[in-house]
Amino acid sequence: MHNVLSLFHHIHHEGEDHKVHHCGGRHVKTDPLVDYTIEHCSCGKHSINKEYTTGHITDNNLESKEIKVRFAEKCPNGGWHIESGIADR
């Protein structure tokens, strides 16, 4: 299975550099289907404020695909750890 964490990151081209960003948060304004916020938590992981949500990948034909994910581990700071995500096949 695809690395679940990669379902919630994307790359922006900034000049000649590439920057990796979390999905959600500020991007909610541009994509109403992305209704979650991701932060780095004090556990050294990524925390998301939804227990269930949809991540996105690009398949071999460069088409966007949705993957439903459930997060199994609660973060003591609130939300769930993305790294505990279980993809629904």
N, C-alpha and C positions, 0 to 999 in steps of 0.2 A: 504493500500500500504506500501511497505517496506520503511523505512526511507531513503530518497534520499542521505543524507550525507554519510550513510554507504556504498553506491555504490562506493565511491571514497576513501576508506581507506582499508588497509589490515594489517595483523599481520605478523611480522617476529619473529621467534624463535631465541633468542640470548642467548645461554647457557641455563640456567634455567629460564630466563626471557622472556617475550613477549613484543614486542614494536609495537605500532600502528604507521603506516606510511601513508602518503598521496600517492595515486596513481599518476602517471605522473612524470614529472621532470626527475630525475636521472634514473627512470625505463624505459624511452623511449628507451634507448640503448638496453634493453633486450626485449622490446615488442613494435615493430613499430606501432601497432594499438593504443597505448596510446600516443596520440600526444598533450597532454595538460599539463599545469603546475598548481599546486595548492599551494596557500600560505595562511597564516593567514593574514587578513587585519586589518587595524586600526579600523574597524567597530566592531571588535570582532567576525567576521564570517570567513568563508573560501571563498577565491576568486579563480576563475578558469578563464583561458584566452580564453575560447571558449564559445560561446552562445549555441551551440548544441554539444552534444557528447554522448558517450556510456559508461554506467557504467556496472559493473559486480556483479552478485550474485551467490551463490552456492545454488542449489535447494535441495529438500529433498532427491534426489538420488545422491547428491554430484557432480552433473554436473554443469559446469559453464554456466550461462545464461547471455545474453546481454540485457540491458534495455536502450533504447534511451531516453535522457533527454534534455529538453530545460530549460534554466535558465531565469527567468522573471525579476530579479532585478539587475540592473547595480550597480557595486561598484564604489564609487566616486574615489577610488584609481586606477581604471582600472579593466577590466574584469567583471565578474558576480558573485553574491553570490550563492554558491552551495545550501545553505539553501532554496533558492527560486526555486529550481528545480522542474519541472513538468515532471513526467514520462509519456512516450507515451505507451499506452497499446496496 
